[in-house]
């Protein structure tokens, strides 16, 4: 694979410490769905992949994790950056991906097109990292489920129309199903498959 110049830059300055820091933030957000946290480890991936999504890629991706990239990310050379920085291999088949990345403004495909895992190995499903314009200021959604004290409210901007229906179908597959990480800049919000979502007031 031929690497572009930007493939060699933009990684973690202290890979072990910064990956551990980012992983802890991710796990905390997965354990407390709807909580917005900031990834502090600096990364500068090729645009349009943002710094938060880049830090997540540097933390989670390696040679054992097939990665799916949106067409725009592929066209921007993100695949070369990921390959050089993490050793991860790209797949064009969403059903084979351990992780899938979508830039801000990209259309999120049907969740059923990704790996749902199996009853025996539900952890083999895809984790989707989707960048949005903002994690606040959008239509309010109510969250409930494990890790949430009663109910929580989120209002991200840029989710697909009828997202709550998409998510309901995903949650019905439990313990199978995808997990979702929403990212805006360096801010993240996690929605594990155990989380129930409804429109505010519905």
C-alpha positions as CSV (number, residue, x, y, z in Angstrom):
1,X,0.0,0.0,0.0
2,X,1.3,3.4,-0.9
3,X,1.1,5.9,2.0
4,X,0.4,9.6,1.6
5,X,2.6,12.0,3.6
6,X,-0.2,12.6,6.1
7,X,-0.2,8.9,7.0
8,X,3.0,9.3,9.0
9,X,1.8,12.2,11.2
10,X,-1.2,12.9,13.5
11,X,-0.8,9.8,15.7
12,X,-0.4,9.7,19.5
13,X,2.7,11.3,20.9
14,X,2.6,8.9,23.8
15,X,0.7,5.9,22.4
16,X,0.5,3.8,25.5
17,X,-0.6,6.5,27.9
18,X,-3.0,8.3,25.4
19,X,-4.6,5.0,24.3
20,X,-5.2,4.0,27.9
21,X,-6.7,7.4,28.6
22,X,-9.0,7.3,25.6
23,X,-10.0,3.7,26.4
24,X,-11.0,4.6,29.9
25,X,-13.1,7.5,28.7
26,X,-14.8,5.2,26.2
27,X,-15.6,2.5,28.8
28,X,-16.9,5.2,31.2
29,X,-19.2,6.5,28.5
30,X,-20.4,3.0,27.6
31,X,-21.1,2.3,31.3
32,X,-23.1,5.6,31.5
33,X,-25.0,5.9,28.3
34,X,-25.9,9.5,27.3
35,X,-23.0,11.0,29.2
36,X,-20.9,13.4,27.1
37,X,-17.2,13.3,27.7
38,X,-14.1,14.9,26.0
39,X,-11.3,12.8,24.6
40,X,-8.2,14.7,25.7
41,X,-5.5,12.7,23.8
42,X,-4.5,14.7,20.7
43,X,-4.8,13.2,17.2
44,X,-4.8,14.8,13.8
45,X,-6.0,12.3,11.2
46,X,-6.6,13.2,7.6
47,X,-9.8,15.2,7.2
48,X,-12.7,14.7,7.2
49,X,-12.0,12.3,10.1
50,X,-12.1,14.4,13.3
51,X,-9.8,14.4,16.3
52,X,-12.1,12.5,18.6
53,X,-12.8,9.8,16.0
54,X,-9.1,9.6,15.2
55,X,-8.2,9.1,18.9
56,X,-10.8,6.3,19.1
57,X,-9.3,4.7,15.9
58,X,-5.8,4.9,17.4
59,X,-7.1,3.3,20.6
60,X,-9.3,0.5,19.3
61,X,-8.0,-0.6,15.9
62,X,-5.1,-3.0,15.3
63,X,-4.2,-5.8,13.0
64,X,-6.9,-8.1,14.4
65,X,-9.8,-5.6,13.8
66,X,-11.2,-5.3,10.3
67,X,-12.3,-1.7,9.8
68,X,-14.9,-0.3,7.5
69,X,-14.6,3.4,6.3
70,X,-17.2,5.5,4.6
71,X,-16.5,6.2,0.9
72,X,-15.4,9.8,1.8
73,X,-12.9,8.6,4.4
74,X,-11.5,6.1,1.9
75,X,-11.2,8.9,-0.7
76,X,-9.4,11.1,1.8
77,X,-6.6,8.6,2.5
78,X,-7.7,7.7,6.0
79,X,-7.1,4.0,5.2
80,X,-3.4,4.7,4.7
81,X,-3.3,6.6,8.0
82,X,-5.0,3.8,9.9
83,X,-2.8,1.2,8.3
84,X,0.4,3.0,9.2
85,X,-0.7,4.1,12.7
86,X,-2.5,1.0,13.8
87,X,-1.7,-1.9,11.4
88,X,-5.5,-2.4,10.9
89,X,-6.9,-3.9,7.7
90,X,-9.7,-2.4,5.8
91,X,-12.9,-4.3,4.7
92,X,-15.5,-3.2,2.2
93,X,-18.0,-5.6,3.8
94,X,-19.8,-3.9,6.7
95,X,-20.8,-7.3,8.1
96,X,-17.2,-8.2,8.6
97,X,-16.1,-5.0,10.4
98,X,-15.2,-4.8,14.0
99,X,-15.3,-1.0,13.8
100,X,-17.0,1.3,11.2
101,X,-16.3,5.0,10.9
102,X,-18.5,7.7,9.3
103,X,-17.6,11.4,8.9
104,X,-19.9,14.3,9.8
105,X,-22.7,14.5,7.2
106,X,-22.3,10.9,6.0
107,X,-25.5,8.8,5.6
108,X,-25.6,6.1,8.2
109,X,-26.6,2.8,6.6
110,X,-29.2,0.4,8.0
111,X,-27.7,-1.0,11.3
112,X,-28.7,-4.5,10.1
113,X,-26.0,-4.3,7.4
114,X,-23.3,-4.5,10.0
115,X,-22.1,-7.5,12.0
116,X,-24.6,-8.2,14.8
117,X,-22.5,-10.9,16.4
118,X,-24.0,-14.2,17.4
119,X,-25.8,-15.6,20.3
120,X,-22.6,-17.4,21.4
121,X,-20.3,-14.5,20.6
122,X,-22.3,-11.2,20.8
123,X,-19.0,-9.3,21.3
124,X,-18.2,-9.9,17.6
125,X,-20.6,-7.3,16.5
126,X,-19.6,-3.9,14.9
127,X,-19.0,-0.8,16.9
128,X,-20.0,2.2,14.8
129,X,-18.2,5.5,15.3
130,X,-20.4,8.2,13.7
131,X,-19.4,11.9,13.7
132,X,-22.2,14.5,14.0
133,X,-22.3,18.3,13.8
134,X,-23.0,18.5,17.5
135,X,-24.0,16.3,20.4
136,X,-26.5,18.9,21.7
137,X,-29.1,21.2,20.3
138,X,-31.0,18.6,18.3
139,X,-34.3,16.8,18.9
140,X,-34.5,15.4,22.4
141,X,-34.4,11.7,22.9
142,X,-35.0,9.9,26.1
143,X,-32.7,7.1,27.2
144,X,-33.3,4.3,29.7
145,X,-31.7,1.0,30.6
146,X,-28.5,-0.3,32.3
147,X,-26.2,2.5,33.6
148,X,-28.9,5.1,33.6
149,X,-30.6,6.3,36.8
150,X,-34.2,6.4,35.7
151,X,-34.0,8.3,32.4
152,X,-31.5,10.5,30.6
153,X,-32.0,13.0,27.8
154,X,-29.7,13.5,24.8
155,X,-30.2,15.9,21.8
156,X,-27.5,15.2,19.2
157,X,-27.8,16.9,15.8
158,X,-27.5,14.9,12.5
159,X,-29.0,11.5,13.4
160,X,-30.9,9.8,10.6
161,X,-34.6,10.3,10.4
162,X,-36.5,7.7,12.4
163,X,-33.3,6.9,14.3
164,X,-35.3,5.7,17.3
165,X,-37.0,3.0,15.1
166,X,-33.6,1.9,13.8
167,X,-32.3,1.6,17.3
168,X,-35.4,-0.2,18.6
169,X,-34.9,-2.9,16.0
170,X,-31.2,-3.1,17.0
171,X,-32.0,-3.4,20.7
172,X,-34.6,-6.2,20.0
173,X,-31.7,-8.4,18.9
174,X,-30.0,-8.4,22.4
175,X,-27.5,-9.9,23.2
176,X,-26.7,-9.4,19.6
177,X,-26.6,-5.9,18.0
178,X,-24.3,-3.0,17.3
179,X,-23.0,-0.4,19.7
180,X,-22.8,3.2,18.7
181,X,-20.3,6.0,19.5
182,X,-21.4,9.5,18.6
183,X,-18.6,12.0,18.1
184,X,-18.5,15.7,17.6
185,X,-15.0,17.2,17.5
186,X,-13.4,15.7,20.6
187,X,-16.6,15.1,22.5
188,X,-18.2,11.6,22.6
189,X,-21.4,10.0,23.7
190,X,-22.0,6.2,23.7
191,X,-25.1,4.2,23.1
192,X,-24.6,0.5,23.9
193,X,-27.1,-2.0,22.5
194,X,-28.7,-2.3,25.9
195,X,-30.0,1.3,25.9
196,X,-33.6,2.0,25.0
197,X,-34.3,5.2,23.1
198,X,-37.6,7.1,22.6
199,X,-38.6,10.5,21.4
200,X,-39.0,12.9,24.3
201,X,-42.6,12.9,25.5
202,X,-43.5,9.8,23.3
